[in-house]
Amino acid sequence: MIEVRNVYFTYPGGVEALRNINLTIDRGEFTAIMGENGAGKTTLIKMFNGLLKPSRGCVLVDGIDTREASVAELSRKVGIVFQNPEHQLFAETIEEEIAFALRNFGFPEDEVARRIDSILKFTGLERYRGSSPFMLSGGEKKRLALASILVFDPDYLVLDEPTIGQDPEQKDKLLQFLVEVNRRGKTVIMVTHDVEFVAECKPRVILMRKGEIIADGSADKILVDENLMKSTSLLPPQISAFASKLNLHRPGCTILNVDDAFRILVDLYIGG
Amino acid sequence: MSIVSIKNLWFRYRGSDNWVLRDVSLKVDRGEFIVITGKSGCGKTTLCRCLNGLIPHFYEGELKGSITVAGLDVTKTPVSRMASIVGMVFQNPSSQLFMLTVERDVAFGPENLGVPRDEILRRIDWALNMLGISDLRFRAPHELSGGQQQRVAIAAILAMQPQIIVLDEPTAYLDPYTSLSIFNLLKDLNSKLGLTVILVEHKLELASSLADRIIVMDGGRIVVEGGSREVFMKDLSVYGVKPPSIPRLFLKLMGHGFRFKEIPLTVEEAAEILREVYLKVDRG
């Protein structure tokens, strides 16, 4: 469980990035943190593995106060995949890039080899195994950064804007993967602007604006609330906006994606 | 009148056996708004690099075929000359901005083109005004938000008065509302200035209704091109491309016996079509 209690954070230089954040994320939850550029989303997730420590208040990861633990210790539990892969990649080859954390955490060599094989396969990067990370395309670099975290299997998987620069195929794969690892019990937390992506996976949604949490609830409730979404520079998914115009939403059956709308329309006009 | 004419273009980067562009032929008319899409690694960024001469002058490799932009053979024209004709905007605006004030960043391009001082000042006024960021003139670019930075990057390109603007996923890092405002801005520049726009995008949700033509690439080739509605009617999944959710819903409905004259692109069109065709039927 990650508990954020009355957290305030001010960057050196005086920019207040977080104000009175209170939040509990249970083990096994699937959560999206959304909101406009500069809302404090990335600052918040950097609190989860102790990269940043609160100016006031505290963050507890499985009961451990992040102020009293090292980043190395916390990052074994909380794996963060950052937005810009260039900040994360440094090794000579893709294989070494992925092996780095495993070796640091002391995995035996045969296990390192086994995990690298399986993660390269999963992320479709097998053919680049011995190549330099810097010759990959933008989308491929993102996948490599994800692979290098996934490979050590942290309890909490935290992703900062995982869909940026990803094509639809990769997004679908990522979606299936996140849903699957979450179903198997891993806690997934993603920071994203991608409302269409969130409309597909329907996680708990936490909306932020100007360093504060302005809403916290199910995707069903939050994504369709046009005024709330616009107040933090988001837009409802297009299908939701369309369904709102035609009053197609039903209590307990909010329309967020193509499949939702399809079911309702078929029901209205063909079946029923 | 074509402003871009590419004929049977093949390209591979130095040190690689793999042809990244394979027999690409493309004509773009002056004033067209083109969206290029396709999965990661399909060659769309490489194609853009051919338009302003970064290929073959900066990124070396083997090139076959011809690239003519504004009447110039790109392979024989210096990049500095091409820069005044084709402006490029990238995903991450912070990689493009490096001066201490917005004004200096916008002045940088025309200064390098040897534009006289008075004219540079006039262009700064004009470009900042076009982008609605005159109030940011003396701010430091690195202190601005992502959306503001991308506007500055576009203003810096406009100040060179290019004939074509090429944007490679310019809103990737921006929130949806800001992305929408950037797309609307591009449409505005396109219709008011007649600027030719070539936009590389995965996010077809917001971009497809603005485009005169969508080009789908796969494996270094152009595999589908046409108007948005026409392109979305085709099976794009084989190329790893997914139409936006609204056309996708309507295609799915058509596959199940619904009849529509055409596929909508926007929320408004979709609501209108469904309202006309179906909602007059009593829903009992």
Interface residues (C-beta under 8 A of the other chain):
Chain A: G35 E36 N37 G38 Q83 N84 S137 G138 G139 E140 E161 I164 G165 Q166 D167 P168 E169 Q170 D172 H193 V195 E196 A199 K230 T232 S233 L234 L235 P237 Q238 I239 A241 F242 K245 L246 N257 V258 A261 F262 L265 V266 L268 Y269 I270
Chain B: G38 K39 S40 G41 T45 Q91 N92 S145 G146 G147 E169 A172 Y173 L174 D175 P176 Y177 T178 L180 H202 E205 G240 V241 K242 P244 S245 I246 R248 L249 K252 L253 H256 G257 F258 V267 E268 A270 A271 L274 R275 Y278 L279 V281 R283
